[in-house]
Amino acid sequence: MTVLITGGSGFIGTNLIDLLIEQKYGKIINYDKNPPINPKQKKLWVEGNIMDENQLERVFADHKPEIIIHLAARTDTLSDVLEDYVENHVGTQHVLNVIKKSPFVKHVIVTSTQYVYKSEEAPLPTKMDDFKPHTIYGQSKVLTEQYTHNANLTCKWTIVRPTNIWGPWHMRYPNELWKVIDKGMYFHPVEHEVIRTYGYVKNIVHQIYQILIAPTEKVNHKMFYIGDEPIDSYIWLNELSLQLTGKKIKRIPKFIFQGAALAGDILRKVKIPFPLYTKRFNNMIEDYPAPTKKTIDLFGPTDSDIKKNVEETIRWIKTEGKDYFEYWKSK
């Protein structure tokens, strides 16, 4: 098989390519506007942008990929303007248009996000087209899913919704959350459990691979949340702290965080950066589970031992990954 991965230079793509190489899956093409973050994968890179449909069509014609894994996207939540996320929905339209012109494509996996649905009244969606996005990023991915549903593809298609994914080759956490924890500056704002769904990246690329090799009837016209089972967020954060600093994360009263968050709101209004603000604080204390059990039952994780997964991640930060982050170079 020839597999073309859009956005393969990113976090999930880098880990997925490593797994496909390990499994000797076939020819791999990383179609991305940016070079791979892992230089060992540079020979697989074809420079290109999904916003250029003609260029994408030429690459399909040249390589005739049977498998498409569509990862390319803007994934932050920094903007409240839908036009800032055109790569997500308009870019997906381009990918779908080219697939429809390419009879050699057998299966496409389209990546969405957990953020297409969030509701306090009904925490878990009841059907595939239940949508309640709480961010503009999530709204752009709702459009991504709707375009896929309505594309009338003749090939097999599957939608995956990543949860909160972490692990080696994550290029934001080492500079933000994990650095704060390593400095002993992270404090947990509540005593009660905050149930979240995380996904160790090697577990979720395993799930994607299992979807690739599964029988058609299990995955065609289906949607799967990819990630590990929901847990109390303190368990994950505390394990990171124990392995980085040897100390447990301290909990402090909620009202202290609320005051700091309000101060952060004021500072941000006058363009002064501050790490805590009300939106981020609320995100820290809200439950946000996802129905990953179906995916785990069908395809499983590779290793659900959070202690081992954190250990592997920290080993990466302090060895292969350290040169990407100024803070970790001396660790």
Secondary structure as GFF3:
##gff-version 3
##sequence-region A 1 331
A	DSSP	beta_strand	2	6	.	.	.	ID=ss1
A	DSSP	alpha_helix	11	22	.	.	.	ID=ss2
A	DSSP	beta_strand	27	32	.	.	.	ID=ss3
A	DSSP	three_ten_helix	39	44	.	.	.	ID=ss4
A	DSSP	beta_strand	45	47	.	.	.	ID=ss5
A	DSSP	alpha_helix	53	63	.	.	.	ID=ss6
A	DSSP	beta_strand	67	70	.	.	.	ID=ss7
A	DSSP	three_ten_helix	82	85	.	.	.	ID=ss8
A	DSSP	alpha_helix	86	100	.	.	.	ID=ss9
A	DSSP	beta_strand	107	111	.	.	.	ID=ss10
A	DSSP	three_ten_helix	114	116	.	.	.	ID=ss11
A	DSSP	alpha_helix	136	149	.	.	.	ID=ss12
A	DSSP	beta_strand	156	162	.	.	.	ID=ss13
A	DSSP	beta_strand	164	166	.	.	.	ID=ss14
A	DSSP	three_ten_helix	173	175	.	.	.	ID=ss15
A	DSSP	alpha_helix	177	182	.	.	.	ID=ss16
A	DSSP	beta_strand	187	188	.	.	.	ID=ss17
A	DSSP	beta_strand	195	196	.	.	.	ID=ss18
A	DSSP	beta_strand	198	200	.	.	.	ID=ss19
A	DSSP	alpha_helix	201	213	.	.	.	ID=ss20
A	DSSP	alpha_helix	216	219	.	.	.	ID=ss21
A	DSSP	beta_strand	222	226	.	.	.	ID=ss22
A	DSSP	beta_strand	231	232	.	.	.	ID=ss23
A	DSSP	alpha_helix	233	245	.	.	.	ID=ss24
A	DSSP	beta_strand	250	251	.	.	.	ID=ss25
A	DSSP	alpha_helix	254	269	.	.	.	ID=ss26
A	DSSP	alpha_helix	278	285	.	.	.	ID=ss27
A	DSSP	alpha_helix	293	299	.	.	.	ID=ss28
A	DSSP	alpha_helix	306	318	.	.	.	ID=ss29
A	DSSP	three_ten_helix	322	324	.	.	.	ID=ss30
A	DSSP	three_ten_helix	327	330	.	.	.	ID=ss31
###
